[in-house]
Amino acid sequence: MLLQPLPAWVRRGREEGGAALAAGAAFLALDQALRAAPPWLGTLRLRQALAAAAATGRLLRLREGLAELRDAHHLTRPADDPGPAGHLHRAWRCLATQPTRFDASGLARLANLVAPAVAPDDLLMAVGDHEAADPVTAAATAAARLRAAIAGPDGELLSLMLADLVLATRFGWANPVPLLATALAHSELRAQLERRERTSGPEWISACQAAYAIVAGETYARALDLARRAESLTIAMQAVRTRGASHGLAVVLADDVVTATRLTGLGSERAARRFLDRLVVLGGLREHTGRTTFRLYGL
């Protein structure tokens, strides 16, 4: 799949009056990339989940950055308690991997990520009937209504997740992509997105248009980078002669990063480490920790 960079005017789509047009253009490109379902799509979604976890950690007064959030999830067994940072990271990962279903079970799954006490009907009421609205307006309105109904950090976090679920539903994506929360990393947008007085009025809609214009463009740029890295990985794989290599490749492309223990199809953890380290040497993968033990590999 050949992806082209966004035009400069889209990347600069913060000028007054241009946010809606820039958001539409950025989403057009991102939508085409997602619908093509490239093999690295899992990496893109879960890397967005990591970015969303890092951006929303401040809502829960967490200090962990990207590296700590990765460790909290990937170096903890699924049955063990990963701590607050790990729970936050896993919540965003669950959003990014669940099917885009806007029914009782799908909404219950969303609420259980951060606020189990919230009933699916509360989420349905927040969404309302916005079929006539454009996807960004529908997502922004749902987030505003839910934030007004549920106070505190849980309501804030759930409203950002709901916005992305509504957006994915309107675009017809197979899985939600964490987007709106990543705008909290931008100081010029954070104040608007963290306002305590939420309405569905023009100011809030415009703030979400500006946020989505930026983060959709950033996500598309990440897709471009992953496409290039995946191509390098494909070339590197031609020099690797390992039984089960195709299984290892699929596991790597499906996640943000992986440990050697995830590559069960290669026979042993030692064989998996050799496989991954070989791909790092060949320029097909990166090792993301800089450590000699407990290493994490990915595009």
BAKENU-691154 format. One line per field, with one value per residue: residue number from 0; z, x negated, y negated of N, C-alpha, C in turn. Coordinates in steps of 0.02 Angstrom, whole numbers, m for minus. Atoms other than C-alpha are relative to their C-alpha. Last residue first. Example, Ala and Ser with C-alpha at 12.3 -4.5 7.8 and 13.67 -1.06 7.14 Angstrom:
BEGIN
num: [1	0]
n.up: [m3	0]
n.east: [42	m45]
n.north: [59	59]
ca.up: [357	390]
ca.east: [m684	m615]
ca.north: [53	225]
c.up: [37	0]
c.east: [39	m45]
c.north: [m55	m60]
***
This chain:
BEGIN
num: [298	297	296	295	294	293	292	291	290	289	288	287	286	285	284	283	282	281	280	279	278	277	276	275	274	273	272	271	270	269	268	267	266	265	264	263	262	261	260	259	258	257	256	255	254	253	252	251	250	249	248	247	246	245	244	243	242	241	240	239	238	237	236	235	234	233	232	231	230	229	228	227	226	225	224	223	222	221	220	219	218	217	216	215	214	213	212	211	210	209	208	207	206	205	204	203	202	201	200	199	198	197	196	195	194	193	192	191	190	189	188	187	186	185	184	183	182	181	180	179	178	177	176	175	174	173	172	171	170	169	168	167	166	165	164	163	162	161	160	159	158	157	156	155	154	153	152	151	150	149	148	147	146	145	144	143	142	141	140	139	138	137	136	135	134	133	132	131	130	129	128	127	126	125	124	123	122	121	120	119	118	117	116	115	114	113	112	111	110	109	108	107	106	105	104	103	102	101	100	99	98	97	96	95	94	93	92	91	90	89	88	87	86	85	84	83	82	81	80	79	78	77	76	75	74	73	72	71	70	69	68	67	66	65	64	63	62	61	60	59	58	57	56	55	54	53	52	51	50	49	48	47	46	45	44	43	42	41	40	39	38	37	36	35	34	33	32	31	30	29	28	27	26	25	24	23	22	21	20	19	18	17	16	15	14	13	12	11	10	9	8	7	6	5	4	3	2	1	0]
n.up: [57	42	71	36	59	2	m20	21	m53	m11	m69	m26	m70	m51	m62	10	10	71	34	m20	38	69	1	m7	58	57	m11	14	73	25	m10	m66	m35	19	59	m19	63	40	m24	32	m33	m25	m11	m6	m64	m32	36	m4	m70	m12	35	m37	m61	21	9	m34	2	m65	12	m62	m20	53	m9	m48	32	52	m34	m19	62	18	m44	20	66	m10	m29	51	48	m32	6	69	6	m34	41	59	m18	m17	59	45	m29	1	70	20	m34	35	65	m14	m24	52	40	69	35	66	24	m41	m31	m72	m9	27	m41	m63	3	25	m51	28	0	m65	7	15	m62	m32	34	m50	m2	m15	m70	m36	m12	18	58	57	23	36	63	44	20	51	61	35	32	55	54	37	38	50	51	36	52	m21	m24	m45	m41	m42	m50	m50	m40	m43	m54	m46	m38	m48	m52	m38	m42	m53	m51	26	m12	51	65	38	71	29	73	16	m10	55	59	m10	18	72	38	52	m28	2	m46	m49	4	m46	m68	m4	2	m66	m46	17	m20	m72	m30	m38	m9	m3	60	m1	27	68	46	9	45	67	18	23	65	48	11	43	68	33	m31	30	m4	m55	m61	4	25	m52	m46	34	32	m45	m47	37	19	m60	m17	47	70	46	24	9	m40	m59	m28	m44	m65	m51	m1	m24	m70	m38	m1	m45	m68	m18	m14	m68	m51	1	m30	m72	m28	m60	m53	9	m48	36	39	m44	m25	55	14	m51	11	65	m10	m37	44	52	m31	m12	65	26	m38	43	55	m15	10	m64	m4	m35	m60	m48	m29	m55	22	4	m55	17	m34	7	0]
n.east: [16	m57	16	m63	m1	m69	m50	27	24	72	17	m25	m6	34	m34	m71	m37	m14	64	25	m38	24	64	m13	m39	47	45	m36	m5	67	13	26	27	70	6	m1	10	m61	m45	18	56	m8	64	46	4	m66	m39	33	m5	m70	m14	31	m39	m61	12	m51	m64	m22	m22	m8	66	26	m23	44	65	m10	m5	68	35	m23	35	71	2	m6	63	52	m13	25	74	15	m9	56	59	m10	18	71	40	m1	36	71	22	8	59	59	5	24	69	50	m3	5	m63	m5	m67	m49	m48	m7	m27	m68	m44	m15	m65	m48	m18	13	72	19	6	70	39	m13	20	7	70	14	19	m9	63	m4	43	m22	m65	12	33	m50	m45	34	7	m64	m7	48	m26	m51	33	43	m43	m29	45	63	53	43	m40	m46	41	21	m57	m22	49	m5	m62	9	46	m33	m51	35	30	61	60	5	15	39	m13	m61	9	51	m31	m46	40	28	m53	0	m43	m39	m65	m49	m55	20	71	38	m7	34	72	17	4	58	60	6	m58	m37	m70	m40	m38	m68	m5	28	m40	m64	12	5	m66	m41	25	m17	m73	m15	23	m42	3	53	m19	28	m38	m70	m44	m44	42	34	m43	m54	22	14	m65	m29	39	m10	4	34	62	54	58	m1	m67	m3	27	m53	m31	48	12	m59	1	54	m23	m46	46	25	m52	m24	52	m1	m55	24	18	69	18	44	m41	m29	54	24	m52	6	62	m6	m38	42	53	m29	m19	61	24	m47	4	23	m45	m71	m20	m21	m71	m3	42	m35	m55	23	21	m53	m3	30	m30	40	m42]
n.north: [42	20	9	7	44	25	m50	m64	m45	12	15	64	m21	40	14	m12	62	9	9	66	50	m1	37	72	23	1	56	62	5	15	71	14	m58	m10	m42	m71	m35	2	m53	m63	m33	m68	m35	56	35	8	50	66	23	19	62	55	10	34	72	38	m35	m25	m69	m39	m25	m42	m68	m34	m11	m51	m65	m19	m19	m67	m47	m3	m32	m72	m24	4	m54	m61	2	m18	m72	m33	10	m43	m69	m10	17	m57	m57	16	0	m70	m26	26	m35	m68	3	11	61	m22	5	m29	17	m35	46	m14	m67	m3	42	m33	m31	49	49	66	10	28	73	17	7	65	61	54	22	71	10	m64	m35	m70	m13	41	m23	m63	16	30	m54	m40	40	m2	m66	m1	42	m36	m53	30	28	m56	m26	m30	44	m38	m46	38	36	m49	m21	55	11	m56	9	55	m23	m53	32	37	m43	m29	40	53	m30	49	m11	28	3	50	66	10	16	67	48	12	m46	35	19	m55	20	51	16	m42	26	64	m14	m27	57	41	m36	m5	m31	50	m20	61	16	m26	m68	m4	40	m34	m57	28	25	m56	m22	52	m3	m57	16	50	66	41	71	39	m12	24	m53	m26	m39	m54	m49	m19	m51	m62	m28	m32	m60	m54	18	m45	30	m49	19	m43	5	59	m16	3	66	50	m15	23	73	20	m15	55	56	m7	10	69	42	m12	40	35	m48	m23	m53	m45	m47	m51	m43	m42	m50	m52	m38	m34	m61	m47	m24	m42	m63	m39	m23	m50	m62	m55	m14	12	69	29	15	64	m5	m43	40	44	67	49	49	64	57	61	60]
ca.up: [724	883	1014	1204	1310	1485	1487	1401	1411	1279	1300	1126	1027	847	703	521	526	499	675	747	644	716	892	862	795	927	1063	991	987	1171	1215	1136	988	870	880	1058	1005	1153	1268	1163	1219	1102	1054	984	931	781	671	795	814	624	601	734	650	483	565	628	581	563	408	414	265	179	344	330	172	254	406	297	217	390	439	289	322	506	463	348	479	607	487	476	664	671	542	637	795	725	635	781	903	793	760	946	992	858	929	1104	1047	939	1076	1137	1312	1436	1583	1663	1526	1499	1309	1293	1410	1324	1150	1157	1272	1149	1237	1277	1090	1119	1205	1042	945	1011	857	872	786	624	560	492	490	601	719	731	777	907	983	981	1071	1196	1242	1275	1377	1478	1530	1584	1673	1765	1808	1901	1862	1754	1670	1601	1538	1454	1365	1307	1243	1145	1069	1016	934	838	785	725	629	539	612	535	632	794	898	1078	1118	1301	1320	1246	1368	1516	1447	1452	1642	1729	1887	1793	1763	1682	1562	1619	1532	1362	1384	1437	1280	1169	1260	1251	1069	975	920	851	892	1039	1005	1022	1172	1259	1229	1306	1462	1466	1474	1616	1711	1687	1754	1905	1949	1835	1949	1890	1783	1619	1670	1692	1584	1436	1533	1662	1552	1412	1532	1608	1438	1381	1537	1714	1826	1863	1932	1861	1734	1711	1643	1502	1380	1419	1402	1239	1168	1218	1137	979	978	997	846	735	784	748	576	532	412	310	327	170	264	392	262	170	333	379	213	224	410	375	241	352	500	391	327	503	575	440	516	625	576	655	494	474	433	315	227	206	103	187	145	19	66	m53	0]
ca.east: [m432	m439	m548	m544	m690	m678	m868	m1011	m917	m903	m713	m639	m734	m699	m656	m702	m874	m971	m1044	m870	m806	m944	m900	m720	m763	m897	m774	m642	m764	m805	m621	m592	m506	m481	m291	m290	m342	m266	m409	m529	m439	m330	m304	m158	m66	m2	m156	m268	m149	m131	m320	m346	m219	m306	m473	m411	m570	m707	m806	m821	m893	m725	m654	m762	m671	m501	m561	m617	m444	m365	m472	m413	m230	m255	m319	m172	m51	m132	m104	79	88	14	139	282	209	202	369	450	395	448	617	634	602	726	861	826	838	992	1100	1110	1072	936	892	744	623	495	510	490	341	257	267	125	25	27	11	196	225	186	355	446	365	374	424	586	595	677	696	866	830	979	943	759	806	930	798	669	788	833	650	631	791	731	573	662	799	670	571	716	898	1012	1162	1073	928	1053	1140	978	905	1063	1065	882	906	1061	976	823	927	1038	1211	1367	1347	1337	1470	1414	1233	1244	1409	1327	1183	1300	1396	1233	1232	1087	1032	894	802	630	628	797	883	815	864	1039	1048	1004	1125	1269	1242	1125	998	830	740	619	433	408	525	439	270	335	391	229	126	233	223	34	14	124	32	4	100	61	171	108	m75	m170	m319	m214	m87	m184	m339	m251	m179	m351	m429	m291	m293	m235	m191	m10	109	262	295	106	105	219	80	m27	122	173	m3	m4	166	103	m41	91	189	36	m44	119	126	m46	25	113	304	337	485	366	260	412	487	324	320	502	481	342	444	598	497	415	584	656	502	487	593	454	289	250	242	53	35	182	105	m58	26	31	m107	m65	m33	m71	0]
ca.north: [72	174	256	247	307	378	393	299	136	m1	7	m5	127	80	196	223	143	305	297	274	421	530	475	530	702	732	682	798	944	913	902	1072	1153	1008	1017	953	778	687	740	636	480	378	196	94	250	347	324	415	562	582	579	711	826	802	842	1011	1100	971	925	737	642	619	556	400	347	370	274	129	126	129	m20	m120	m77	m117	m291	m327	m264	m379	m523	m469	m471	m645	m708	m630	m708	m884	m891	m798	m930	m1076	m996	m957	m1139	m1196	m1081	m1148	m1329	m1297	m1224	m1045	m1102	m1062	m1170	m1083	m1131	m995	m990	m1178	m1188	m1039	m1113	m1240	m1125	m982	m813	m822	m796	m612	m595	m630	m488	m311	m208	m111	59	119	m59	m110	m296	m336	m193	m237	m417	m359	m244	m384	m502	m366	m346	m533	m533	m384	m474	m632	m536	m432	m589	m668	m700	m594	m678	m832	m727	m610	m754	m834	m671	m630	m805	m793	m622	m677	m839	m743	m615	m743	m767	m690	m527	m625	m541	m529	m489	m534	m440	m285	m302	m312	m161	m62	m85	m172	m81	9	m156	m134	14	79	m67	m15	167	113	5	153	269	145	100	m14	114	63	225	217	198	11	m5	140	59	m103	m9	89	m70	m137	27	31	m144	m106	55	205	325	502	615	542	566	405	355	298	194	96	98	6	m122	m149	m180	m297	m405	m367	m513	m471	m603	m516	m654	m665	m488	m544	m590	m438	m320	m403	m383	m199	m172	m259	m134	0	m58	m80	86	177	95	165	296	159	153	48	m25	m100	m191	m258	m321	m408	m503	m557	m593	m718	m804	m817	m880	m1012	m1073	m1081	m1167	m1300	m1439	m1505	m1428	m1260	m1160	m1172	m988	m1005	m1156	m1059	m923	m752	m631	m492	m312	m168	0]
c.up: [23	m59	m38	m72	m35	m59	m1	21	m30	55	11	70	38	68	43	61	m10	m14	m74	m36	20	m43	m70	m3	3	m62	m57	9	m20	m76	m27	6	71	41	m22	m60	12	m63	m40	21	m37	39	25	8	m4	63	33	m31	7	71	13	m32	40	59	m20	m8	42	m8	67	m18	63	17	m54	8	46	m35	m50	35	16	m65	m16	42	m24	m67	9	25	m56	m45	32	m13	m71	m7	30	m47	m57	11	13	m64	m48	27	m5	m73	m20	32	m37	m65	12	25	m48	m48	m70	m28	m72	m23	38	34	74	14	m24	42	68	m5	m24	49	m28	5	66	m10	m14	62	43	m33	52	m1	11	74	40	9	m22	m63	m63	m28	m42	m68	m47	m23	m56	m65	m40	m38	m60	m57	m43	m46	m57	m55	m39	m57	15	21	52	48	47	55	55	45	48	59	50	44	54	58	43	47	57	56	m33	7	m54	m69	m40	m74	m33	m76	m18	4	m61	m61	9	m22	m75	m41	m52	25	m2	51	56	m1	49	71	6	3	70	47	m16	22	74	23	44	1	10	m66	0	m31	m72	m48	m13	m51	m72	m20	m28	m71	m51	m14	m48	m71	m38	31	m29	m3	59	64	1	m30	60	46	m24	m31	43	48	m39	m15	59	20	m44	m72	m53	m31	m2	45	64	30	49	70	55	7	30	74	40	6	51	71	15	17	70	56	4	36	76	34	64	58	m11	43	m41	m39	44	24	m55	m12	51	m12	m66	10	34	m47	m52	31	8	m66	m29	34	m43	m62	12	m8	67	15	39	65	49	32	59	m27	m10	59	m18	32	0]
c.east: [m26	m24	63	m16	67	9	69	46	m30	m29	m73	m22	14	9	m41	42	75	40	10	m65	m20	36	m30	m65	9	34	m50	m46	35	0	m69	m12	m23	m34	m71	m11	m4	m5	65	48	m14	m62	16	m71	m49	m1	68	44	m29	10	71	13	m29	46	63	m7	51	67	16	27	3	m68	m27	20	m47	m65	9	m1	m72	m33	21	m37	m72	m2	2	m66	m51	11	m31	m76	m14	5	m61	m59	14	m15	m73	m40	m3	m41	m74	m21	m13	m64	m63	m8	m28	m72	m58	3	m10	70	6	71	54	48	11	32	72	50	22	71	54	25	m19	m75	m18	m10	m72	m43	7	m28	m4	m75	m9	m15	12	m65	4	m42	23	65	m11	m31	54	43	m32	m4	65	3	m47	29	51	m30	m40	46	29	m41	m63	m58	m42	38	45	m41	m21	57	23	m47	8	61	m8	m44	36	50	m33	m34	m60	m63	m8	m19	m35	7	61	m7	m50	34	45	m41	m24	52	m4	38	45	69	54	54	m21	m74	m43	2	m39	m75	m17	m8	m63	m65	m12	66	35	73	40	35	71	7	m23	45	65	m14	0	70	44	m21	21	75	15	m21	42	m8	m56	24	m24	39	73	45	40	m42	m40	46	58	m20	m9	68	29	m36	9	2	m35	m60	m55	m60	6	70	5	m25	52	33	m48	m9	59	m4	m53	26	41	m54	m28	51	24	m52	5	54	m25	m20	m71	m24	m43	41	29	m54	m21	51	m6	m61	10	36	m44	m52	30	15	m62	m24	46	0	m21	42	75	25	23	72	m1	m39	41	58	m18	m26	58	5	m38	38	m44]
c.north: [m68	m41	m21	m20	2	m49	m33	57	63	43	m20	m17	m64	33	m48	m16	8	m64	m16	m16	m71	m52	m1	m41	m76	m28	m5	m60	m65	m8	m19	m75	m13	54	13	46	76	44	2	56	65	20	70	26	m58	m41	m13	m54	m70	m27	m24	m67	m59	m13	m37	m75	m39	34	32	69	44	29	47	73	38	17	56	68	21	24	72	52	7	37	76	29	0	60	61	m2	24	76	34	m6	49	74	15	m14	59	58	m14	6	72	26	m23	39	70	0	m7	m60	27	m12	23	m15	38	m49	17	68	4	m41	28	29	m49	m53	m69	m12	m33	m74	m20	m10	m63	m63	m56	m13	m75	m7	63	38	73	12	m37	28	63	m14	m26	58	41	m40	4	67	m1	m41	37	52	m32	m24	58	28	39	m44	36	45	m41	m34	49	22	m54	m9	57	m8	m53	23	51	m33	m37	39	34	m40	m53	27	m53	18	m33	m8	m55	m68	m12	m22	m72	m51	m16	52	m34	m19	53	m16	m48	m16	39	m28	m65	14	22	m59	m42	33	7	30	m51	20	m65	m18	28	69	11	m39	38	56	m28	m22	55	20	m52	7	57	m16	m50	m69	m43	m73	m41	9	m24	53	25	44	61	52	25	56	65	32	37	63	61	m27	42	m35	53	m12	41	m9	m58	19	m6	m68	m51	12	m28	m76	m21	10	m63	m51	3	m11	m72	m42	10	m41	m33	47	26	58	47	51	56	48	48	55	57	43	37	67	51	29	47	67	43	29	54	67	58	12	m7	m72	m25	m21	m64	5	41	m37	m44	m66	m48	m48	m63	m58	m62]
***
